[in-house]
Amino acid sequence: MASVFLFCAVCAITNASETVPQWVALRLAGDFAAAEELVTKKLQDPAVSTADSIIFYLELAKTYDRIGLHNNTRPVERALAQIKRAEKLSKKEGPRLRGLVYAEYASYHYRAGFALRDFSVARDYAEKAIKLLVAAGEIRAQSDAVHRLGLVNLQERNLIRARTLFDESLQLDERAGQRDWMLGEYYRHVGFVEDLSGNLEVAIDHYRKSLYFRQKVGANDAALFAEITLGSAYGESGNADLAQRHLNNALKIAQKINSPVGTARSAIALGNTYAAIGDIRNAQKHFAICIKSAESVNYESLQKRARDALAKLTH
């Protein structure tokens, strides 16, 4: 029963009213060092079962990946190492645990695919994960894997297919007991579909809902990027006041959880917002913040964008 509890709580984020393990709460809040320390201690317990060890290795992979996101070091080799450890242990286990491992491989290779814009490996792992999880009757984990497949299609600009998969994922999650976390993911990524389809106002409504559900589960880490997306969309729509509000919220979260990438992204979006309304002083200030933060993690593309924007202000 202990292994079943760990699976439900760790790999499938529950509603805000339900209890999640402390290490999950720490990861969601952006306290990655504490989350890593706690999970590492669990793995060192000689009484830990093979099944629970697999879950803990996958949790470490998630934690390392988020650290990589905030420090511009994706894909994260030590995250991949944890997935490989979980895979080794899962070879003699049933389809449920092997499906979870393949789903995490899909997540890793999805992020690794951005460099070459090739998501074929992520697609293969997601499809394998789905087959195993269907065989194991794990509806909730299947929901997560289907959602990941939707993201692959989104990146490949197969928008209709992506939307279909996001809807299927949500329906599966509803069957298993709707999670606020999944609602946050659903509305964010369907918002991207609408945005790319030219439906900005519809996208903004979805982005608002995504932020609400991410905040509801205490996911400061994910809420940071939801604030940036929503603020940037408001800026694009011409609503400078709401854009500034959400982007300043994002900047505060980024600084609170020590996220150089979050700081840089928030700052450049704020700089663009101020520049659009002619507030040159604040635009210069935030472009400079972006450059400094982006330099600290070798985020070259964002540095260039901020420097170019700053140069335009002086001409």
MIMARDO-906801 format. One record per residue (C-alpha): x, y, z; residue in three letters. Coordinates in pm, 1 decimal, always signed. Each point is the difference from the previous one (the first is absolute). Layout:
N
((X, Y, Z), ALA),
...
//
This chain:
315
((+0.0, +0.0, +0.0), MET),
((+290.4, +238.8, +68.8), ALA),
((+116.8, -19.6, -360.3), SER),
((-349.5, +69.8, -131.3), VAL),
((-25.3, +307.5, +223.1), PHE),
((+334.6, +131.9, -121.5), LEU),
((-101.1, -45.5, -361.0), PHE),
((-327.2, +184.9, +45.2), CYS),
((+153.5, +282.9, +192.9), ALA),
((+329.5, +47.5, -180.0), VAL),
((-72.1, -67.6, -363.9), CYS),
((-353.4, +133.7, -7.2), ALA),
((-35.3, +339.5, +167.1), ILE),
((-320.5, +10.9, +197.7), THR),
((-254.3, +271.6, +62.9), ASN),
((+92.6, +280.2, +236.5), ALA),
((-223.6, -147.0, +269.9), SER),
((+190.7, -329.0, -6.2), GLU),
((+333.7, -71.4, +159.5), THR),
((+317.5, -29.3, -206.3), VAL),
((+336.8, -113.0, +137.0), PRO),
((+224.2, +271.7, +130.1), GLN),
((+260.4, -50.5, -272.5), TRP),
((-261.4, +58.5, -270.6), VAL),
((-126.0, +312.7, +175.2), ALA),
((+357.0, +130.1, +23.9), LEU),
((+64.2, -61.7, -369.1), ARG),
((-321.4, +171.0, -101.9), LEU),
((+83.0, +296.7, +220.7), ALA),
((+342.9, +32.5, -160.5), GLY),
((+204.5, -108.3, +302.9), ASP),
((+201.9, -247.9, -203.3), PHE),
((+292.6, -43.0, +238.1), ALA),
((-231.3, -106.1, +281.9), ALA),
((-195.1, -230.5, -232.1), ALA),
((+320.6, -166.2, -118.7), GLU),
((+127.5, -46.9, +354.3), GLU),
((-321.9, -157.9, +119.0), LEU),
((-32.3, -243.0, -292.5), VAL),
((+366.7, -97.4, +28.7), THR),
((-56.0, -89.4, +365.2), LYS),
((-297.2, -215.5, -98.4), LYS),
((+213.6, -187.4, -252.1), LEU),
((+266.3, -62.9, +263.7), GLN),
((-250.8, -174.5, +226.8), ASP),
((+90.7, -373.3, -8.8), PRO),
((-366.2, -87.3, +40.7), ALA),
((-111.9, +175.1, -318.6), VAL),
((-160.2, -236.9, -251.0), SER),
((+103.1, -37.2, -363.0), THR),
((-327.2, +151.7, -114.2), ALA),
((+39.8, +302.0, +223.9), ASP),
((+364.4, +41.2, -104.4), SER),
((-114.7, +27.3, -360.9), ILE),
((-246.3, +271.9, +96.7), ILE),
((+265.9, +187.0, +196.1), PHE),
((+251.6, -14.2, -286.9), TYR),
((-264.6, +140.4, -233.4), LEU),
((-76.5, +271.8, +254.0), GLU),
((+368.1, +93.2, +11.5), LEU),
((-1.4, +20.0, -379.5), ALA),
((-291.7, +243.2, +14.3), LYS),
((+178.0, +210.6, +260.8), THR),
((+327.4, +13.5, -193.7), TYR),
((-186.7, +88.7, -316.2), ASP),
((-165.9, +299.9, +168.0), ARG),
((+337.9, +115.2, +130.8), ILE),
((+125.0, -24.4, -357.4), GLY),
((-292.0, +204.8, -127.2), LEU),
((+67.9, +286.3, +239.8), HIS),
((+373.9, -3.8, -72.1), ASN),
((-10.0, -52.8, -378.4), ASN),
((+170.6, -340.8, +15.6), THR),
((-263.1, -218.1, -167.6), ARG),
((+17.3, -281.6, -93.9), PRO),
((+131.9, -106.8, +339.3), VAL),
((+235.3, -297.1, -5.9), GLU),
((-45.1, -79.2, +368.5), ARG),
((-375.6, -11.8, -55.6), ALA),
((+57.1, -253.6, -276.4), LEU),
((+226.4, -200.5, +233.3), ALA),
((-284.2, -30.5, +253.2), GLN),
((-241.5, -122.3, -267.2), ILE),
((+253.2, -262.5, -107.0), LYS),
((+28.7, -119.3, +361.2), ARG),
((-376.7, -26.7, +19.6), ALA),
((-7.7, -187.9, -331.2), GLU),
((+255.8, -253.6, +122.0), LYS),
((-210.7, -72.9, +307.2), LEU),
((-322.0, -14.1, -201.0), SER),
((+108.0, -280.7, -234.8), LYS),
((-133.4, -269.2, +231.8), LYS),
((-305.5, +201.1, +97.8), GLU),
((-342.2, +13.6, -163.0), GLY),
((-125.6, +231.4, -275.9), PRO),
((-106.6, +275.0, +243.5), ARG),
((+349.7, +86.6, +116.6), LEU),
((+157.6, -53.5, -339.7), ARG),
((-266.4, +228.4, -143.8), GLY),
((+89.0, +270.2, +250.1), LEU),
((+366.0, -26.8, -96.4), VAL),
((-80.1, +30.4, -371.3), TYR),
((-223.0, +299.2, +72.4), ALA),
((+290.2, +172.1, +174.7), GLU),
((+227.0, -84.5, -293.3), TYR),
((-261.0, +165.2, -223.4), ALA),
((+14.4, +313.2, +214.1), SER),
((+379.8, +7.3, -8.6), TYR),
((+27.0, -49.8, -376.1), HIS),
((-278.8, +249.8, -62.6), TYR),
((+216.4, +268.2, +159.6), ARG),
((+317.6, -130.5, -163.5), ALA),
((-173.9, +21.1, -337.4), GLY),
((-15.7, +379.6, +2.5), PHE),
((+361.9, +41.9, -108.8), ALA),
((-51.5, -175.8, -334.0), LEU),
((-379.2, +35.4, -11.6), ARG),
((-25.7, -377.7, -16.4), ASP),
((-255.5, -155.4, +233.4), PHE),
((-8.9, -349.0, -151.6), SER),
((+169.4, -167.1, +299.3), VAL),
((-240.9, +166.3, +239.8), ALA),
((-290.6, -116.2, -214.5), ARG),
((+123.5, -361.0, +1.0), ASP),
((+38.8, -7.0, +377.2), TYR),
((-337.5, +162.4, +59.1), ALA),
((-173.5, -254.3, -221.6), GLU),
((+179.4, -288.9, +173.4), LYS),
((-92.6, +144.1, +339.3), ALA),
((-365.6, +27.7, -98.4), ILE),
((-14.0, -364.6, -112.2), LYS),
((+153.6, -122.3, +325.5), LEU),
((-221.0, +219.5, +217.6), LEU),
((-312.8, -109.9, -185.6), VAL),
((+102.8, -361.6, +59.2), ALA),
((+52.9, +77.1, +369.2), ALA),
((-333.4, +180.3, +31.6), GLY),
((+173.3, +316.9, +122.7), GLU),
((-241.1, +263.0, -128.9), ILE),
((+152.1, +298.5, +176.8), ARG),
((+355.2, -68.1, -113.1), ALA),
((-137.1, -70.0, -347.0), GLN),
((-152.6, +348.8, +9.8), SER),
((+344.4, +149.7, +62.4), ASP),
((+160.0, -197.2, -283.5), ALA),
((-275.3, +95.1, -245.6), VAL),
((+46.5, +363.5, +98.3), HIS),
((+373.1, -30.7, -71.1), ARG),
((-80.3, -139.8, -343.8), LEU),
((-222.1, +302.5, -49.6), GLY),
((+295.7, +226.5, +76.7), LEU),
((+209.0, -178.3, -263.1), VAL),
((-271.1, +69.3, -256.1), ASN),
((-25.4, +360.4, +117.7), LEU),
((+371.0, +53.7, -62.4), GLN),
((-35.5, -158.9, -342.5), GLU),
((-289.9, +242.6, -65.0), ARG),
((-250.8, -280.0, -41.8), ASN),
((-249.3, +219.0, +182.8), LEU),
((-317.3, -197.4, -60.8), ILE),
((+164.6, -324.3, +109.8), ARG),
((+152.8, +173.1, +302.2), ALA),
((-339.8, +133.0, +110.3), ARG),
((-156.0, -344.3, -42.8), THR),
((+266.6, -156.3, +221.0), LEU),
((-32.4, +270.8, +266.5), PHE),
((-375.9, -59.4, +9.5), ASP),
((+53.0, -376.4, +22.2), GLU),
((+248.1, +50.4, +282.2), SER),
((-247.9, +212.3, +192.7), LEU),
((-275.8, -256.8, -47.7), GLN),
((+227.1, -274.0, +134.0), LEU),
((+87.3, +216.3, +299.3), ASP),
((-369.2, +59.9, +69.0), GLU),
((-55.0, -378.0, +3.2), ARG),
((+276.6, -40.7, +257.1), ALA),
((-112.2, +298.8, +210.3), GLY),
((+67.1, +346.2, -134.2), GLN),
((+325.9, +164.1, +111.4), ARG),
((+40.7, +373.5, +25.2), ASP),
((+357.9, -47.4, -118.5), TRP),
((-116.1, -155.2, -327.2), MET),
((-253.7, +276.8, -48.7), LEU),
((+286.9, +246.8, +25.2), GLY),
((+193.2, -192.3, -265.2), GLU),
((-305.0, -43.8, -222.4), TYR),
((-100.2, +365.2, -7.5), TYR),
((+358.6, +115.5, -56.6), ARG),
((+63.2, -223.0, -297.7), HIS),
((-342.6, +37.3, -157.0), VAL),
((+67.5, +372.7, +42.0), GLY),
((+312.4, -45.6, -212.7), PHE),
((-209.0, -175.3, -266.7), VAL),
((-245.0, +291.4, -6.3), GLU),
((+283.3, +254.3, -1.4), ASP),
((+172.0, -167.7, -294.7), LEU),
((-335.9, -14.9, -176.5), SER),
((-35.7, +377.6, +27.8), GLY),
((-261.9, -1.6, +276.2), ASN),
((+178.0, +222.4, +252.0), LEU),
((-300.7, +88.8, +215.5), GLU),
((-98.8, -366.3, +34.6), VAL),
((+362.1, -83.0, +80.4), ALA),
((+9.5, +266.0, +272.2), ILE),
((-307.0, -152.8, +164.3), ASP),
((+173.7, -339.0, +3.9), HIS),
((+323.0, +152.0, +133.5), TYR),
((-195.5, +158.1, +286.6), ARG),
((-150.8, -335.1, +91.6), LYS),
((+338.5, -170.1, -17.1), SER),
((+149.9, +253.6, +238.4), LEU),
((-292.6, -41.8, +238.7), TYR),
((+40.2, -378.2, +24.7), PHE),
((+378.0, +14.2, +29.7), ARG),
((-33.8, +246.4, +285.1), GLN),
((-270.7, -214.2, +158.1), LYS),
((+236.8, -296.3, +39.2), VAL),
((+281.0, +219.5, +132.5), GLY),
((+215.0, -45.1, -310.7), ALA),
((+200.8, +322.7, +20.6), ASN),
((+252.1, -143.9, -243.7), ASP),
((-258.6, -62.2, -272.4), ALA),
((-200.5, +311.6, +91.2), ALA),
((+307.2, +210.0, -82.7), LEU),
((-16.3, -101.1, -365.8), PHE),
((-379.6, +24.9, -5.6), ALA),
((+32.3, +362.3, +116.7), GLU),
((+254.0, +72.6, -275.9), ILE),
((-221.1, -155.2, -267.7), THR),
((-311.6, +182.8, +117.2), LEU),
((+181.0, +331.4, +44.9), GLY),
((+158.5, -25.3, -344.8), SER),
((-338.6, -79.6, -154.7), ALA),
((-156.4, +301.3, +168.8), TYR),
((+284.7, +212.0, -133.6), GLY),
((-62.6, -132.6, -350.4), GLU),
((-369.1, +86.8, +36.3), SER),
((+85.9, +357.0, +102.5), GLY),
((-97.1, -27.5, +367.3), ASN),
((+316.4, +145.7, +153.0), ALA),
((-136.5, +19.8, +355.9), ASP),
((-81.6, -370.3, +24.6), LEU),
((+318.8, -88.8, -183.4), ALA),
((+208.7, +189.8, +255.9), GLN),
((-191.2, -152.5, +291.2), ARG),
((+57.8, -359.5, -105.2), HIS),
((+356.2, +50.8, -117.8), LEU),
((+94.5, +171.4, +326.8), ASN),
((-155.3, -294.8, +184.0), ASN),
((+215.8, -231.8, -210.7), ALA),
((+313.4, +200.5, +74.9), LEU),
((-68.4, -18.2, +373.4), LYS),
((-47.0, -378.3, -13.3), ILE),
((+314.6, -43.9, -210.7), ALA),
((+207.5, +196.8, +249.3), GLN),
((-157.2, -184.2, +293.2), LYS),
((+90.5, -344.6, -134.4), ILE),
((+332.9, +118.4, -145.5), ASN),
((-83.7, -63.5, -365.1), SER),
((+239.6, +178.0, -239.8), PRO),
((-202.9, -115.3, -301.0), VAL),
((-327.5, +109.5, +158.1), GLY),
((+151.9, +335.9, +91.7), THR),
((+133.1, +53.9, -351.3), ALA),
((-326.3, -99.2, -169.5), ARG),
((-210.9, +213.7, +232.1), SER),
((+230.8, +299.0, -37.0), ALA),
((+15.2, -1.0, -380.3), ILE),
((-378.7, -28.8, -20.8), ALA),
((-32.0, +293.1, +242.8), LEU),
((+253.5, +196.6, -203.3), GLY),
((-203.1, -55.7, -315.5), ASN),
((-318.9, +102.3, +179.7), THR),
((+151.7, +324.1, +127.4), TYR),
((+155.7, +73.6, -338.5), ALA),
((-339.3, -39.9, -169.4), ALA),
((-151.4, +275.6, +218.5), ILE),
((+301.6, +228.0, -27.8), GLY),
((+133.7, -47.1, +354.0), ASP),
((+364.2, -0.7, -109.8), ILE),
((+153.6, +10.5, +348.9), ARG),
((-181.6, -310.4, +121.4), ASN),
((+56.7, -174.5, -332.1), ALA),
((+375.6, +59.4, +26.6), GLN),
((-0.4, -115.4, +361.6), LYS),
((-167.3, -331.1, -77.8), HIS),
((+200.1, -72.9, -314.3), PHE),
((+312.2, +46.5, +214.2), ALA),
((-138.0, -240.4, +262.1), ILE),
((-65.8, -252.6, -276.4), CYS),
((+351.2, +30.5, -141.0), ILE),
((+166.7, -43.0, +339.1), LYS),
((-209.2, -302.9, +91.2), SER),
((+30.5, -160.2, -343.9), ALA),
((+377.5, +47.0, +5.7), GLU),
((+22.2, -185.3, +331.8), SER),
((-130.9, -318.9, -164.1), VAL),
((+131.4, +48.8, -355.9), ASN),
((-348.7, +58.5, -141.3), TYR),
((+140.9, +147.4, -320.4), GLU),
((-317.1, +31.2, -208.3), SER),
((-177.2, +198.0, +269.7), LEU),
((+306.9, +218.3, +56.4), GLN),
((+0.9, +90.8, -368.8), LYS),
((-371.0, +81.9, -1.9), ARG),
((+36.7, +224.4, +305.9), ALA),
((+310.4, +175.3, -138.3), ARG),
((-173.0, +60.4, -334.0), ASP),
((-307.5, +137.5, +178.4), ALA),
((+216.6, +221.1, +217.1), LEU),
((+184.5, +134.0, -305.2), ALA),
((-327.6, +93.3, -169.1), LYS),
((-91.8, +218.3, +297.9), LEU),
((+306.1, +218.4, -52.6), THR),
((-56.5, +62.4, -373.2), HIS),
//
